[in-house]
Amino acid sequence: MVLAKSKKSVGLGNSLMNDRFGKGKGSDRKRASAVTRIDHATGQEYITNDRQEASWVKMRSITEQGALDEFLATAELAGTDFTAEKMSSVKIIHTDQKNPYLLSAAEERVIVGKQNQNKGKLTVPRRPKWDSTTTREQLDRLEKEAFLDWRRGLAELEETKDLLMTPFERNLEVWRQLWRVIERSDVVVQIVDARNPLMFRSEDLENYVKEVDPKKHNLLLINKADMMTYRQRKMWADYLKGQKIAYRFFSAHLAKEALEAVEEESESEEEPTVASSSKKPVAEVKEETREEEEEEAEEAETQEEQEDEDTRILTVDELEDILLELEPANTDPGHKFTVGLVGYPNVGKSSTINALVGANKVSVSSTPGKTKHFQTIHLSEKVLLCDCPGLVFPNFANTKAELVCNGVLPIDQLREYTGPSTLVATRIPKPFLEAIYGIQIYTRPLEEGGNGIPTGEELLRAYARHRGFMTQGLGQPDASRAARYVLKDYVAGKLLYCNPPPDSVDGAEFNRELYDIAHLPEKRRAALQQALDEMTIDGSAADDASVLTDFIPLPQGQKSQTLDKAFFKSGANNTGNFTRPFQYKYTEQGKQVMEGKNLSGRKLRAMIALEKGIDPKDVQMTTGKKHYKGSMKGRGKHRRNNADDDEP
Ligand SMILES: Nc1nc2c(ncn2[C@@H]2O[C@H](COP(=O)(O)OP(=O)(O)OP(=O)(O)O)[C@@H](O)[C@H]2O)c(=O)[nH]1
């Protein structure tokens, strides 16, 4: 559902009319902000925006602009007044002509192919060359011209190649911060989110760093690695090594926890310890011994993971050592080794700095785009950290929904929420969503056009009903409000999905382990187990189970078995299925269903796809009506509302 256009947004025509005939205070403000200035270098007059703006306004990150703002900004950058500048040389860079929703698997393949062909054209703007003879005004003009050229180039790429771009940073002031950070830094650490490392990586930024000075170093720091399993890190490590990318895994979150643990330990050491003298029953002692043995076995395996240089999550000390190794030799005695931290908003730059500094020197927030100016923090007498404001580099985007899910676009300002919520509903298995939230999601049956996977709206309605979020008036489930919660959970990693490296396994297979019941918090694990038991008793789980058969291992090759063994402590049984309860149960159920129909999930999907003329990847197994009735049993405890609009 597309929401009505905001009353605040104006087209170029409307804006010109408002400016001309006036529309209350707003237009007065607008008129007052355009002032005539004299260029002292040339003596010419020009029109520009009033600079008496608060500094936060100037530094505000701009990733999307209305038609008039785009026009005015372009005109200001070009340094020409509106009559002198011909419209033909102004390009509207951002348009909403593209479908903001999701792509089918086939469309996505076409788009990805096109994106790969044009990858080299995704550049970051370069700061023009300058020397001691360049005046401030001249440099300002040169920078604006270079920036305008860069924007034209990207606009052309979008127009001629018909590619959707990320709403990349359009504020020159923000790029100026990046230029300064790069110029000052000996090492530029590009921080990316582990859930989608390539989406957050700007390859051209690394080129630019080397252009500024070949002696500078680049490092790709994959933060939030705590969200990945060992197997996932291993697959990414193989890919990144193959591409010869200097990378390291890190987790500011784990680093913070380790720091707190050390602090607690040192505090408790100061307190007197109380010795436990009570005698324990034999059964309890046996249980403890068994647990200890299990722990030891687990430790041995974790040890193996830890020793794997390529996949290990660095501690703060290790990260510091790696950075110090890159310190240039023979620098001036007064030179401070400077490490610049750059990256998209919300990838964890401030958290990483806090972990390095060992204290909360930089504020951390889950709202993207909080850091506005670059900040310098003295790590030691010789080492300086430089925190650059988060900025969105130009990149190809498949959809805006993807950007929301990646935490690039702020959720609170979101108007179109169905795309991103559908991505969440597609990526996180339905039973997992139901267990996490304690909800029941009703999907449309196949015969009525459903595909077994909930749509974003189906998920949101279920969530809204459960939380009692209702719209005023008609009293329908407030999907828009629900979207904010669900999407924030996704961005925060509560609903976890990691992207696989290119040309490897598909997303479902890559994330299979994440939906293992053993990964759930204790309370949710019990809820899920109960839900599964209920479904098994009334025999209605069959179709539901098939949703998860996509996350169940098929007979594997030697390499993936070795990889999996490292993760699954109990190993695989002789059927090729794993013995963890969550997967085992689903595997068994899935098998029964498929045997009954004499078709495997894949074959059935392929058949449905053929019948419907769609891509097999877009087809999932369905839930039948019988299932709704069945699984409603034992669900009475969930809050229900008379306004349910989607119950069959
Ligand atoms: N799970 C996990 N979450 C993290 C990690 N590092 C940061 N976060 C979370 O990610 C969010 C953003 O962290 P920040 O450090 O503020 O990110 P930033 O890159 O400085 O953001 P801007 O100031 O907007 O540029 C916060 O909610 C953090 O708690 C990590 O290693 N693991």
The ligand as a MOL file (V3000), in Angstrom:
LIG
                    3D

  0  0  0     0  0            999 V3000
M  V30 BEGIN CTAB
M  V30 COUNTS 32 34 0 0 0
M  V30 BEGIN ATOM
M  V30 1 N 25.1890 -6.8110 17.9830 0
M  V30 2 C 26.0140 -5.7790 17.8410 0
M  V30 3 N 25.5100 -4.5280 17.8050 0
M  V30 4 C 26.3710 -3.4950 17.6570 0
M  V30 5 C 27.7670 -3.7100 17.5240 0
M  V30 6 N 28.3580 -2.4960 17.3600 0
M  V30 7 C 27.3700 -1.5690 17.3880 0
M  V30 8 N 26.1800 -2.1640 17.5690 0
M  V30 9 C 24.8700 -1.4830 17.6530 0
M  V30 10 O 24.6740 -0.7660 16.4290 0
M  V30 11 C 24.0140 0.4830 16.6580 0
M  V30 12 C 24.8180 1.6320 16.0600 0
M  V30 13 O 26.0500 1.7770 16.7370 0
M  V30 14 P 26.9050 3.1550 16.6790 0
M  V30 15 O 28.2290 2.8600 17.3020 0
M  V30 16 O 26.1240 4.3070 17.2100 0
M  V30 17 O 27.0560 3.3180 15.1070 0
M  V30 18 P 27.7330 4.5160 14.2910 0
M  V30 19 O 28.3310 3.8890 13.0760 0
M  V30 20 O 28.6370 5.3060 15.1710 0
M  V30 21 O 26.4590 5.3560 13.8880 0
M  V30 22 P 26.4020 6.8850 13.3450 0
M  V30 23 O 26.7670 7.7510 14.4860 0
M  V30 24 O 24.9800 7.0200 12.9240 0
M  V30 25 O 27.3330 7.0190 12.2090 0
M  V30 26 C 23.8520 0.5810 18.1790 0
M  V30 27 O 22.5370 0.1660 18.4910 0
M  V30 28 C 24.8510 -0.4160 18.7280 0
M  V30 29 O 24.4550 -0.9660 19.9690 0
M  V30 30 C 28.2660 -5.0680 17.5790 0
M  V30 31 O 29.4530 -5.3770 17.4700 0
M  V30 32 N 27.3390 -6.0470 17.7230 0
M  V30 END ATOM
M  V30 BEGIN BOND
M  V30 1 1 1 2
M  V30 2 2 2 3
M  V30 3 1 2 32
M  V30 4 1 3 4
M  V30 5 2 4 5
M  V30 6 1 4 8
M  V30 7 1 5 6
M  V30 8 1 5 30
M  V30 9 2 6 7
M  V30 10 1 7 8
M  V30 11 1 8 9
M  V30 12 1 9 10
M  V30 13 1 9 28
M  V30 14 1 10 11
M  V30 15 1 11 12
M  V30 16 1 11 26
M  V30 17 1 12 13
M  V30 18 1 13 14
M  V30 19 2 14 15
M  V30 20 1 14 16
M  V30 21 1 14 17
M  V30 22 1 17 18
M  V30 23 2 18 19
M  V30 24 1 18 20
M  V30 25 1 18 21
M  V30 26 1 21 22
M  V30 27 2 22 23
M  V30 28 1 22 24
M  V30 29 1 22 25
M  V30 30 1 26 27
M  V30 31 1 26 28
M  V30 32 1 28 29
M  V30 33 2 30 31
M  V30 34 1 30 32
M  V30 END BOND
M  V30 END CTAB
M  END
